[in-house]
Amino acid sequence: MSNVQKKPLPFIYNFTAGAIAGISEILTFYPLDVVKTRMQLETGKSKYGLVGSFRAIIAEEGFGRLYRGLVPPLMMEAPKRATKFAANDFWGKIFLKMTGQAKMDQSISILTGCSAGATESFVVVPFELVKIKLQDKASRFAGPWDCVKQIIAKDGILGLYSGMEATFWRHLWWNGGYFGSIFQVKALLPPAESPQAQLMNNFISGTVGGCVGTMLNTPFDVVKSRIQGSEHLPGVTPKYNWTYPALLTIFREEGPAALYKGFVPKVLRLAPGGGVLLLVVEFTLGIFRKALGPPYI
């Protein structure tokens, strides 16, 4: 057996695999994201649980409302997921070189994931903002472009970056938990002896990673939804502005459980969604390696 290490794929292939994986995940799980946002925007005690929220949206607004705001996430998912996996690859190489280590360990995986999440956050903010505005039950916008035009007219181009700081923390914590958990779970799973077993290992580790990432970042997601869903009135200081003070405000006024509003639909989406992401990424990268041949195989 050859001991020659296979060559890393060029950036464009990691970028493309991430884009394909992201679109696959969002088309599968998007209605759960709508329900999650509705639950997070609701202040005080929640009226509905997961099933009740689904029923209320369908009964009051129609089934199509579960796909309200789908266009911005679809436009976002390709660059978002592509940036996630490409940045994870980039930062992984940087940190390995900085530490002088030849292989990833748990701490480098977490550091790499956090850095990839921070990088990703700068790409997604405008898309996330428009998505939240459209998913809100009180939304008055005709569609994505109407939303963008009204935000720019009112707040200027920088208005599209409302919630940037909260988005930064949300993505940093999710990616740190996601990629750090993937490394640990893969180390615990038995070695794959077939391509099918390798795909299953990727799905299991990605699902666990998605669950851990969701547990870590849900409070930051709640704050981000509140910041991006609120109206900014001239001369009025927003109730939710900076992330950590907002966490304390919600904790004090609504209790600790409020920081996990929308957790159930979020974890139902991002746990298996994390598995789907890693499964599709690794499967797609495998196809690319076979097409390119040695030394990538």
Residue pairs with C-beta under 8 A, 6 or more apart in sequence:
4 295
6 289
6 295
6 296
6 297
7 295
7 296
8 89
8 93
9 285
9 288
9 289
9 292
9 296
11 86
11 89
11 90
13 285
13 288
14 82
14 85
14 86
14 89
14 285
15 82
15 83
15 85
15 86
16 82
16 284
16 288
17 82
17 85
17 280
17 281
17 284
17 285
17 288
18 81
18 82
18 83
18 84
18 85
18 86
18 281
19 77
19 78
19 79
19 81
19 82
20 280
20 281
20 284
21 81
21 85
21 276
21 277
21 278
21 279
21 280
21 281
21 284
22 77
22 78
22 80
22 81
22 82
22 84
22 277
23 74
23 77
23 78
23 81
24 276
24 277
24 280
25 77
25 81
25 273
25 276
25 277
25 280
26 33
26 73
26 74
26 77
27 74
28 273
28 276
29 268
29 269
29 270
29 272
29 273
30 66
30 67
30 70
30 73
31 54
31 66
31 67
32 265
32 266
32 268
32 269
33 73
33 135
33 265
33 266
33 269
34 57
34 65
34 66
34 67
34 68
34 69
34 135
35 50
35 53
35 54
35 57
35 66
35 262
35 265
36 221
36 262
36 265
36 266
36 269
37 131
37 132
37 135
37 136
37 225
37 229
37 262
38 53
38 57
38 135
38 136
38 137
38 262
39 46
39 48
39 53
39 261
39 262
39 265
40 221
40 222
40 225
40 226
40 261
40 262
41 132
41 136
41 137
41 225
41 226
41 229
42 261
43 254
44 254
45 254
46 261
47 56
48 55
48 56
49 264
50 264
50 265
50 268
53 265
54 66
57 65
57 66
58 65
58 66
61 137
68 134
68 135
68 139
69 130
69 131
69 132
69 133
69 134
69 135
69 144
71 143
71 144
72 127
72 128
72 130
72 131
72 134
72 144
73 127
73 131
75 127
76 123
76 124
76 127
76 128
76 131
79 123
79 124
80 120
80 123
80 124
80 127
81 277
83 116
83 119
83 120
83 123
84 116
84 117
84 120
84 175
85 116
85 281
87 115
87 116
87 119
87 120
88 112
88 113
88 116
88 175
88 179
90 116
91 111
91 112
91 115
91 116
91 119
92 104
92 108
92 109
92 112
95 108
95 111
95 112
95 115
96 102
96 103
96 104
96 108
99 108
101 108
104 112
104 183
105 183
106 180
106 183
106 184
109 179
109 180
109 182
109 183
109 184
110 176
110 177
110 179
110 180
111 176
112 179
113 175
113 176
113 177
113 178
113 179
113 180
114 172
114 173
114 175
114 176
116 175
116 179
117 171
117 172
117 173
117 174
117 175
117 176
118 168
118 171
118 172
118 175
120 171
120 175
121 164
121 167
121 168
121 170
121 171
121 172
122 164
122 168
124 167
124 171
125 160
125 161
125 162
125 163
125 164
125 167
126 148
126 160
126 161
128 163
128 167
128 224
128 228
129 151
129 160
129 161
129 162
129 163
129 228
130 144
130 147
130 148
130 151
130 160
132 224
132 225
132 228
132 229
133 139
133 141
133 147
133 151
133 228
133 229
134 141
134 143
134 144
134 147
136 229
141 147
141 150
148 160
151 159
151 160
151 162
152 159
152 160
154 232
155 162
155 232
159 232
162 227
162 228
162 232
163 224
163 227
163 228
165 242
165 243
166 220
166 223
166 224
166 227
166 228
166 243
166 246
167 224
169 217
169 220
169 243
170 217
170 220
170 221
170 224
171 217
173 213
173 216
173 217
173 220
174 213
174 214
174 216
174 217
174 270
175 213
176 213
176 216
177 209
177 212
177 213
177 214
177 215
177 216
177 217
178 209
178 210
178 212
178 213
178 274
179 209
180 209
180 212
181 205
181 208
181 209
181 211
181 212
181 213
182 205
182 206
182 208
182 209
182 278
185 204
185 205
185 208
185 209
186 201
186 205
189 201
189 204
189 205
192 198
192 200
192 201
195 286
198 282
199 279
199 282
199 283
202 275
202 278
202 279
202 282
203 275
203 276
203 278
203 279
204 275
205 275
205 278
206 274
206 275
206 276
206 277
206 278
206 279
207 271
207 272
207 274
207 275
208 271
208 274
209 274
209 278
210 267
210 270
210 271
210 272
210 273
210 274
210 275
210 277
211 267
211 270
211 271
211 274
213 270
213 274
214 263
214 266
214 267
214 270
214 271
215 263
215 267
218 259
218 260
218 262
218 263
218 266
219 247
219 259
219 260
220 243
220 247
221 262
221 266
222 250
222 258
222 259
222 260
222 261
222 262
223 240
223 243
223 246
223 247
223 250
224 243
225 262
226 239
226 240
226 246
226 250
227 238
227 240
227 241
227 246
230 238
230 239
230 240
232 238
239 249
240 246
240 249
240 250
247 259
250 258
250 259
251 258
251 259
288 296
289 296
289 297
290 297
